[in-house]
Amino acid sequence: MNIRKLPFTNLRRKPGRTAALILLTAFLAMSVFGGSMVVMSLRNGLKSLESRLGADIIVVPSSAQSKVSFKNMLLTGTTGAFYMSGDNLDRTLEVEGVEKASPQVFLSSLKADCCSIRIQVIGFDPDNDFVVRPWIEESCQREPGEMDLLVGANVEADTGEILKIYDEPCHVTGKLAATGTGLDSAVYCTMDTMQTLLKAAEAKGITHDITSEDDDLVSAIYVKVREGCDIGKVNSAIQGHTRRASAVRTKSMITDVSGSLAGISRTISLLTAAVWILSIVILLLIFFMITNERKKEFALLRLLGTSRRLLRKVIRTETAVCSLSGAIVGITASALLLFPFTKLIESSLGLPYLMPSVSMVLMTALAAAAGTVLAGVLSSAWAAGMLSQADPGTVLRGE
């Protein structure tokens, strides 16, 4: 008898027991890896949102909250358009403590004959922008020209393609890096291109609904407060100095998102801990039953000269093989459930959701696998001790 092959022989001899151990450890690994991925992705999304906003204050029309939530546009990619008079940009710059103010104009395209796909179009001014430019430099190193578009990571268009927006052909010249926010479903263009698209939309019967005699429209103004100035006071001053506009501190917006994220993270962590505890209890029960079932088997091996140490090694090897197999199955299943459906998870949670890097995913998978194997081996350790200490003669006599 080859004692080295004994653990594998035992596993093949009892396929039902082996399958049960593999499935249980797979469930354990699946919950640990999947829960860790979701929590890490939410935290990455929050960090991405903070970096992409890049402003201390955002000024939007007062009607924005009733037409479409500006926060929902940022977080989930909800399309919408709202406008206020362009003179609010000058009014904002007049407020003491304002260092920079960068305007953006929104346009929601239609999924119809006039438009290739339904997307959120965002126009920005390259001359004074400090929000989109860092993103462009990081992703594609090229600013859009006339009738050019930079598309978010979730937009189904690649560089070189042409998108029609209100029958105006626009050239896709770059794809921006994923942020895990609603910005990934938007496209960006210059203000000159946006003016062309706004006129094309008007020709299609899309009204901008603004009480202003000029054509200078803005949808949002991103404000950078001068260092050392009180952001709250500057926010209040902008609120009182602009017309039909609301000034929102980005910190308060992020705090709301952070609070929701913390609640979801706690729930996932508690569920993962509960799964761990339940799985370990079940493992202990399974090994207790296995111990009673295999008493005579190991007693006979003892009489044939097998040492206690070798018996413990056999049990540990069997458990390690089952646990490792279960970990691989569980982590693979979790990856297949999570990675292809990141967009669906993001929209369901309504929070920024950005998957970690490949290296971090691999490290988490290895940690989950190691933890699963360790949990299985430790759970079987006491059973191994019980089997090795039992008197072989007593066991075989049935006493």
C-alpha positions as CSV (number, residue, x, y, z in Angstrom):
1,M,0.0,0.0,0.0
2,N,1.4,3.4,-1.0
3,I,0.6,5.7,1.9
4,R,1.3,8.8,-0.2
5,K,-1.5,7.9,-2.6
6,L,-3.9,7.0,0.2
7,P,-5.5,10.5,0.6
8,F,-6.3,10.6,-3.1
9,T,-7.6,7.0,-3.1
10,N,-9.9,7.9,-0.1
11,L,-11.2,10.9,-2.0
12,R,-12.0,8.8,-5.1
13,R,-13.5,6.0,-3.0
14,K,-16.1,8.4,-1.4
15,P,-17.1,10.8,-4.3
16,G,-20.2,12.0,-2.4
17,R,-18.3,13.0,0.6
18,T,-15.6,14.6,-1.5
19,A,-18.1,16.6,-3.5
20,A,-19.8,17.8,-0.4
21,L,-16.5,19.2,1.0
22,I,-15.6,20.8,-2.3
23,L,-19.0,22.5,-2.6
24,L,-19.0,23.8,0.9
25,T,-15.5,25.3,0.6
26,A,-16.4,26.6,-2.8
27,F,-19.3,28.5,-1.2
28,L,-17.0,29.9,1.4
29,A,-14.4,31.1,-1.2
30,M,-17.1,32.5,-3.4
31,S,-18.6,34.6,-0.6
32,V,-15.2,35.9,0.5
33,F,-13.9,36.7,-3.0
34,G,-17.2,38.1,-4.3
35,G,-17.8,40.2,-1.2
36,S,-14.2,41.6,-1.3
37,M,-14.5,42.5,-5.0
38,V,-17.8,44.4,-4.5
39,V,-16.5,46.4,-1.5
40,M,-13.2,47.2,-3.2
41,S,-15.0,48.2,-6.4
42,L,-17.3,50.6,-4.5
43,R,-14.4,52.2,-2.7
44,N,-12.5,52.6,-6.0
45,G,-15.6,54.2,-7.5
46,L,-15.8,56.7,-4.7
47,K,-12.1,57.6,-5.1
48,S,-12.7,58.0,-8.8
49,L,-15.7,60.2,-8.3
50,E,-13.7,62.5,-6.0
51,S,-10.9,62.8,-8.5
52,R,-13.1,63.3,-11.5
53,L,-15.3,66.1,-10.0
54,G,-12.1,68.1,-9.3
55,A,-14.1,71.0,-8.0
56,D,-15.1,72.4,-4.6
57,I,-18.5,73.7,-5.7
58,I,-20.8,72.9,-8.6
59,V,-23.3,75.5,-9.7
60,V,-26.4,74.1,-11.5
61,P,-29.8,75.6,-12.5
62,S,-32.4,75.6,-9.7
63,S,-34.6,73.6,-12.0
64,A,-32.0,70.8,-12.3
65,Q,-33.3,69.0,-9.2
66,S,-36.8,68.9,-10.6
67,K,-35.9,67.9,-14.2
68,V,-33.2,65.3,-13.4
69,S,-31.1,64.8,-10.4
70,F,-27.6,66.1,-11.1
71,K,-26.2,63.5,-8.6
72,N,-27.9,60.7,-10.6
73,M,-26.4,61.9,-13.8
74,L,-22.9,61.7,-12.2
75,L,-23.5,58.3,-10.5
76,T,-25.7,56.3,-12.8
77,G,-25.5,58.1,-16.1
78,T,-29.1,59.2,-16.2
79,T,-29.4,61.5,-19.3
80,G,-30.8,64.9,-18.9
81,A,-30.4,68.5,-20.0
82,F,-30.9,71.8,-18.0
83,Y,-29.7,75.3,-18.7
84,M,-29.2,78.7,-17.1
85,S,-28.0,82.0,-18.4
86,G,-24.3,82.1,-19.3
87,D,-23.9,85.3,-17.3
88,N,-23.8,83.2,-14.2
89,L,-20.3,82.2,-15.1
90,D,-19.2,85.9,-14.9
91,R,-21.2,86.3,-11.7
92,T,-19.5,83.3,-10.2
93,L,-16.0,84.6,-11.1
94,E,-16.9,87.9,-9.4
95,V,-17.3,86.2,-6.0
96,E,-14.4,86.7,-3.7
97,G,-12.5,83.5,-3.1
98,V,-13.2,81.9,-6.5
99,E,-10.0,80.9,-8.2
100,K,-11.3,79.1,-11.3
101,A,-14.7,78.5,-12.8
102,S,-15.2,76.1,-15.7
103,P,-18.6,75.8,-17.5
104,Q,-20.2,72.8,-19.1
105,V,-23.2,72.4,-21.3
106,F,-25.4,69.2,-21.3
107,L,-27.4,67.8,-24.2
108,S,-29.3,64.6,-24.1
109,S,-29.4,62.8,-27.5
110,L,-32.4,60.7,-28.6
111,K,-32.3,57.1,-29.7
112,A,-34.0,57.7,-33.0
113,D,-33.2,58.2,-36.7
114,C,-31.5,61.4,-35.8
115,C,-29.1,59.8,-33.3
116,S,-26.9,56.7,-33.3
117,I,-27.5,56.0,-29.6
118,R,-29.0,57.7,-26.6
119,I,-26.2,59.3,-24.7
120,Q,-25.4,62.3,-22.5
121,V,-23.3,64.9,-24.4
122,I,-21.2,67.3,-22.3
123,G,-19.6,70.3,-23.8
124,F,-16.6,71.9,-22.1
125,D,-14.3,74.8,-22.7
126,P,-10.7,73.7,-23.2
127,D,-9.4,77.2,-22.5
128,N,-10.4,77.3,-18.8
129,D,-11.3,73.7,-18.0
130,F,-9.7,71.9,-15.0
131,V,-12.1,69.0,-14.7
132,V,-12.0,67.1,-18.0
133,R,-8.5,68.0,-19.1
134,P,-6.6,65.9,-16.5
135,W,-8.8,62.9,-17.5
136,I,-8.0,63.5,-21.2
137,E,-4.3,63.8,-20.5
138,E,-4.5,60.5,-18.5
139,S,-6.5,58.6,-21.1
140,C,-5.9,59.7,-24.7
141,Q,-3.6,62.8,-24.6
142,R,-5.6,64.5,-27.3
143,E,-8.3,67.2,-26.9
144,P,-11.3,67.0,-29.3
145,G,-11.4,69.4,-32.2
146,E,-14.4,70.7,-34.2
147,M,-17.1,68.0,-34.4
148,D,-14.9,65.6,-32.5
149,L,-16.0,63.5,-29.5
150,L,-14.3,61.8,-26.7
151,V,-16.4,58.9,-25.4
152,G,-16.7,57.3,-22.0
153,A,-15.7,53.7,-21.3
154,N,-19.3,52.4,-21.4
155,V,-20.2,54.1,-24.7
156,E,-20.4,51.5,-27.5
157,A,-18.2,53.4,-29.9
158,D,-14.5,53.1,-30.7
159,T,-11.9,55.6,-32.0
160,G,-12.5,56.3,-35.7
161,E,-16.2,55.7,-35.7
162,I,-18.8,58.3,-36.5
163,L,-21.8,59.0,-34.2
164,K,-24.8,60.9,-35.4
165,I,-26.2,63.3,-32.9
166,Y,-29.3,65.1,-34.3
167,D,-28.2,64.2,-37.8
168,E,-24.8,65.9,-37.2
169,P,-21.9,63.4,-37.9
170,C,-19.3,63.5,-35.1
171,H,-16.0,61.8,-35.2
172,V,-14.9,59.7,-32.2
173,T,-11.2,60.6,-31.6
174,G,-10.6,58.9,-28.3
175,K,-11.9,56.8,-25.5
176,L,-11.6,57.9,-21.9
177,A,-10.5,55.6,-19.0
178,A,-13.2,54.0,-16.9
179,T,-14.3,55.8,-13.7
180,G,-17.0,53.6,-12.4
181,T,-19.5,56.5,-12.5
182,G,-22.2,57.8,-14.8
183,L,-19.5,59.8,-16.6
184,D,-18.5,56.6,-18.3
185,S,-21.8,56.8,-20.3
186,A,-21.2,60.3,-21.5
187,V,-19.4,61.8,-24.5
188,Y,-17.4,65.1,-24.4
189,C,-16.9,67.8,-27.0
190,T,-15.8,71.4,-27.3
191,M,-18.2,74.3,-26.8
192,D,-18.1,75.1,-30.5
193,T,-19.2,71.6,-31.3
194,M,-21.9,71.8,-28.6
195,Q,-23.3,75.0,-30.1
196,T,-23.7,73.2,-33.5
197,L,-25.4,70.3,-31.7
198,L,-27.8,72.6,-29.8
199,K,-28.9,74.2,-33.0
200,A,-29.3,70.8,-34.6
201,A,-31.5,69.8,-31.7
202,E,-33.6,72.9,-32.0
203,A,-34.1,72.1,-35.6
204,K,-35.5,68.8,-34.5
205,G,-38.0,70.5,-32.1
206,I,-35.9,70.2,-28.9
207,T,-36.3,73.4,-27.0
208,H,-33.9,74.6,-24.3
209,D,-36.5,76.3,-22.2
210,I,-34.5,79.2,-20.9
211,T,-35.5,82.8,-20.2
212,S,-32.5,84.6,-21.7
213,E,-32.2,86.8,-24.7
214,D,-28.8,85.6,-25.8
215,D,-27.6,82.2,-26.9
216,D,-25.0,81.9,-24.1
217,L,-26.1,78.8,-22.2
218,V,-24.5,76.8,-19.5
219,S,-25.7,73.7,-17.6
220,A,-23.1,73.6,-14.8
221,I,-20.2,75.6,-13.5
222,Y,-17.4,73.8,-11.7
223,V,-15.7,76.1,-9.2
224,K,-12.3,75.9,-7.6
225,V,-12.0,77.9,-4.4
226,R,-8.8,79.8,-3.7
227,E,-6.6,78.1,-1.1
228,G,-7.2,79.4,2.4
229,C,-10.8,80.6,1.7
230,D,-13.8,79.1,3.5
231,I,-15.6,76.9,1.0
232,G,-18.9,77.3,2.9
233,K,-18.8,81.1,2.8
234,V,-17.9,81.1,-0.9
235,N,-20.7,78.6,-1.6
236,S,-23.2,80.9,0.1
237,A,-21.9,83.9,-1.7
238,I,-22.2,82.2,-5.1
239,Q,-25.7,81.1,-4.1
240,G,-26.7,84.7,-3.5
241,H,-24.9,86.3,-6.5
242,T,-26.1,84.0,-9.3
243,R,-29.6,84.0,-10.8
244,R,-31.9,81.0,-10.8
245,A,-29.0,78.7,-9.8
246,S,-28.1,76.5,-6.9
247,A,-24.5,76.1,-5.6
248,V,-23.7,72.6,-4.3
249,R,-20.6,71.7,-2.3
250,T,-19.1,68.6,-3.9
251,K,-18.0,67.4,-0.4
252,S,-21.6,67.1,0.7
253,M,-22.5,65.1,-2.4
254,I,-19.5,62.8,-1.8
255,T,-20.4,62.5,1.8
256,D,-23.9,61.3,0.9
257,V,-22.4,58.7,-1.5
258,S,-19.8,57.7,1.1
259,G,-22.6,57.1,3.7
260,S,-24.5,54.9,1.3
261,L,-21.2,53.0,0.4
262,A,-20.4,52.5,4.1
263,G,-23.8,51.0,4.7
264,I,-23.5,48.6,1.8
265,S,-20.0,47.7,2.8
266,R,-21.1,46.9,6.4
267,T,-23.9,44.7,5.1
268,I,-21.6,42.8,2.8
269,S,-19.0,42.4,5.5
270,L,-21.6,41.1,8.0
271,L,-23.0,38.6,5.4
272,T,-19.4,37.4,4.6
273,A,-18.6,36.9,8.3
274,A,-21.9,35.1,8.8
275,V,-21.1,32.8,5.9
276,W,-17.6,32.1,7.3
277,I,-19.0,31.2,10.7
278,L,-21.8,29.0,9.3
279,S,-19.3,27.3,6.9
280,I,-16.8,26.6,9.7
281,V,-19.6,25.2,11.9
282,I,-20.8,22.9,9.1
283,L,-17.2,21.9,8.4
284,L,-16.8,20.9,12.0
285,L,-20.0,18.9,11.9
286,I,-18.9,17.2,8.7
287,F,-15.6,16.2,10.1
288,F,-17.2,14.9,13.3
289,M,-19.4,12.6,11.2
290,I,-16.4,11.6,9.1
291,T,-14.5,10.8,12.2
292,N,-17.1,8.3,13.4
293,E,-17.4,6.8,10.0
294,R,-13.7,6.2,9.5
295,K,-12.7,5.0,13.0
296,K,-12.2,1.4,12.0
297,E,-10.5,2.4,8.7
298,F,-7.8,4.3,10.6
299,A,-7.6,1.8,13.5
300,L,-6.7,-0.9,10.9
301,L,-4.0,1.4,9.4
302,R,-2.6,1.8,12.9
303,L,-2.4,-1.9,13.4
304,L,-0.6,-2.2,10.1
305,G,2.1,0.1,11.4
306,T,1.0,3.5,10.3
307,S,2.1,6.2,12.8
308,R,-0.2,8.8,14.4
309,R,1.7,11.6,12.6
310,L,1.2,9.9,9.3
311,L,-2.6,9.5,9.9
312,R,-2.9,13.2,10.8
313,K,-1.0,14.0,7.6
314,V,-3.4,11.9,5.5
315,I,-6.4,13.8,6.9
316,R,-4.8,17.2,6.4
317,T,-3.9,16.3,2.8
318,E,-7.4,15.2,2.0
319,T,-8.8,18.4,3.5
320,A,-6.3,20.6,1.7
321,V,-7.1,19.0,-1.7
322,C,-10.8,19.4,-1.2
323,S,-10.4,23.0,0.1
324,L,-8.1,24.0,-2.7
325,S,-10.4,22.5,-5.3
326,G,-13.4,24.2,-3.7
327,A,-11.6,27.5,-3.6
328,I,-10.8,27.4,-7.3
329,V,-14.4,26.5,-8.1
330,G,-15.8,29.2,-5.8
331,I,-13.5,32.0,-7.0
332,T,-14.1,31.1,-10.7
333,A,-17.8,31.1,-10.2
334,S,-17.7,34.4,-8.4
335,A,-15.6,35.9,-11.1
336,L,-18.0,34.7,-13.8
337,L,-21.0,36.3,-11.9
338,L,-19.3,39.6,-11.2
339,F,-17.0,40.6,-14.0
340,P,-19.4,40.4,-17.0
341,F,-22.1,42.2,-15.1
342,T,-20.3,45.2,-13.6
343,K,-22.6,47.7,-15.4
344,L,-25.7,45.9,-14.1
345,I,-24.3,45.9,-10.6
346,E,-23.4,49.6,-10.8
347,S,-26.9,50.6,-12.0
348,S,-28.5,48.4,-9.4
349,L,-26.5,49.9,-6.5
350,G,-26.8,53.4,-7.8
351,L,-23.2,54.1,-6.6
352,P,-19.9,54.5,-8.3
353,Y,-18.5,51.1,-9.0
354,L,-15.0,50.6,-10.5
355,M,-13.3,47.2,-10.5
356,P,-9.8,47.0,-9.1
357,S,-6.7,46.4,-11.1
358,V,-5.8,42.9,-12.4
359,S,-3.0,42.6,-9.9
360,M,-5.3,43.4,-7.0
361,V,-7.9,40.9,-8.3
362,L,-5.2,38.2,-8.4
363,M,-4.0,39.1,-4.9
364,T,-7.5,39.0,-3.5
365,A,-8.1,35.6,-5.2
366,L,-5.0,34.2,-3.7
367,A,-5.9,35.5,-0.3
368,A,-9.4,34.0,-0.5
369,A,-8.0,30.7,-1.6
370,A,-5.4,30.6,1.2
371,G,-8.1,31.6,3.7
372,T,-10.4,28.8,2.5
373,V,-7.7,26.1,2.6
374,L,-6.6,27.3,6.1
375,A,-10.2,27.2,7.4
376,G,-10.6,23.7,6.1
377,V,-7.4,22.4,7.5
378,L,-7.9,23.9,10.9
379,S,-11.5,22.5,11.0
380,S,-10.1,19.0,10.4
381,A,-7.2,19.3,12.8
382,W,-9.2,18.3,15.9
383,A,-10.7,15.3,14.0
384,A,-7.3,14.2,13.0
385,G,-6.2,14.3,16.7
386,M,-9.2,12.3,17.8
387,L,-8.6,9.6,15.2
388,S,-4.9,9.3,15.9
389,Q,-5.3,9.0,19.7
390,A,-8.0,6.3,19.7
391,D,-6.8,2.8,20.7
392,P,-7.0,0.6,17.5
393,G,-7.9,-2.6,19.4
394,T,-10.8,-0.9,21.3
395,V,-12.1,0.6,18.1
396,L,-12.0,-2.7,16.1
397,R,-13.7,-4.6,19.0
398,G,-16.5,-1.9,18.8
399,E,-16.0,-0.8,22.4
